[in-house]
Amino acid sequence: MHFEKLAISDVVLMTPQVFGDERGFFMETFRQSEFEAYCGAYTFVQDNHSKSIQGTLRGLHYQLEKPQGKLVRVTRGEVFDVAVDLRKSSPTFGQWVGAILSAENKQLLWVPPGFAHGFYVTSKEAEFQYKCTDYYHPESEICIRWDDPTLAIEWPLVRESVPSVSRKDAEGLPFAAAHVYQAI
């Protein structure tokens, strides 16, 4: 596995070594010891899997209580995945990074606790899988608007059309009004 720190160094893009031949391929998608060496000593307690059609945008989500770190990957299709630093004491507070994750490139993205997370489906459909460091806690879940002008995320919108979002995501908070992590 190759680990690459992105512009926000706590967010790590992971590229597995793929062994393939005419029969298919094999790759290791997670090894605790290597993950800890490059990303930190985290334990995963929940795995999630979603399927979405092209133009769907999910996010930007986070939990103020029980913050989740997420190790994300795409097993079908392609998404543009985004992490926004919400750690008030961080030098990159309020900044975002994004990466294209796809079944083809097989990359994974580590989004640590203290970040809002979201993704946009660029392919016809996508299956998105992720491991979480804490359980889903709906009482403390917060959503920041995907199109917040302060964050100015450069979503690669298909045909520049407005993405399909859930009611909860459409009612997301502006970044300036969102609760952030004072210490994490």
N, C-alpha and C positions, 0 to 999 in steps of 0.2 A: 504494500500500500504506500502510495506517495501522499504526503501531507503538505498542503500549501496554505500558509496564512494569507488571508486576503487583506485588503486595505484597512479593515478593522481587524487587528491581528488575533483577536480571540475567536473570530469566525474562521473555520478551517475547511478548505475544499479537499476532499479525499478522492484519490484516483486509484482504484484497485488494479492489480496486475491480473490480466485476463489471459487464460490459457484456452485456446480454441483450435479446433480442427473441423474437418468436414462433418463431424457428428454433432457439433455444438460448442459449448464453452463451459469453463469452470472458473469461478473467482471466489475469493474470500471477501466477504462484505464487512466483517467486524472481527477484531481481535482485541480483547480487553487490555492486554498489556501494552500494545502499540497505541491504542486510543488514549490510555492514561499518560503515556510518555509525551504525546503531542497535544492533547486536548485537556487533560486533567482527570482527577480521580472521581468520576461520576458513576453512578449505578442507574441502570435503566429499569423501570418498573412497569411500563405500559408500551405496547406496540399498537399503532393505528394504520389504517389503510383506507384511502378514499379514491373514488373514481369521479372524474369531472370531464365535461365536454369543452371543446375549444371556446375560448372567450370567457371562461369562468375565472373569477378572481376570488380567492379565499384569504381573508386577512384585512388588516394587520392585527393579529391576535396576541395576547399575552395574559398571564395571570398575575395579579399583584401579590396575592398570597399564594404560597406553593408554586413559585416560579418554575417553569419547565425549561430544561435544556432539551433540544431536539436534534436527533441525527436523522436527516431526511434523505430520501432517494426516490427516483422515478423508475418503475419497472415496466411501464408501457407509456409511449408518447414522450412529450417534452413540456417542461414548464420553465418559467423564469421565477427563481426563488429569491426572496428578499429577507434580510435581517436588518432591523433598526435598533441601534443602541439606545436603551432607555435608562442606563446607569448614570445618574446625575453626576457622580464623581469621576466619570470616565473622560479622558481627553477626546474621545470620539462620540460623546453624548449628542444625540440628535442626528447622527450620520447614518447612512445606510450602505449596504453592499448587496450586490445581486450576482447570481450565477445561473447559467443555463444548465439544468439537470435533465438528463434524458435516458431512456432505455438504451440508446446507442452509446452514449459516452460513459454510462454506468457510474458516474461520479456521485459522491455523497457530500452533504454539507452539514457541518456541525454548527448549530446555532445555540450558544450557551444560555443559561438562565440570565435574565436581565435584558432580554431583547424581545421586541415584537417581531412576529414572523408572518409572512404571507407568500402566496404564489399565484401565478397567472398561467393558464394553460394555452400554449401556443400551437400545439398539434391538434388533430381532429378530436382526440380524447387523451386522457392521461390517467394512469394509476400511480398514486403517490403513497409512499409508505414511510413511516417514521417511528423511531423509538423515543420515549419521553423519560426524563429523570424524575418526574413526579406525576401523580395522578391528576386527571382532569378535575378541576375545581370550578364549576360553573358560577358559583357565587362571587368569585373574584375575577372572572374573565372580563377583559376590557378589549375594545376594538378601537383602533385609530383608523380614520378614513384613508382609504387607499390613494386618494387623489389630494391629500393634504398639500397645500402650496408651500408650506415651510419645509417639509421633507423633500418635495419635488422629485419623487421617485420616477425614473425614466422607464416606465413599463413598456415593453415592446408590443403594444396593442395591435391585434390582427385587424387589418384594414382601418386602423385608427378609430375603431368603434368603441363605444362605452362598454366596459366589461359587464358580464352578468354577475351580480353579487346577491348575497342573501339579504333579507330585511335587516338583520342584525348588523351586517357589514355596511349597508347603506346608511344606517343611523350611527355609524362610528363617530368618535370624538375627533375634533381637530387636535393636532399634536400639542398646541399651546395649552389645551384644557385637559390633556390626559395626565393621569397619575403616573409617576415614574418611580424608579427604584432609588431610594436615598442611599442605601448601602447594600451591596450584594457581592 
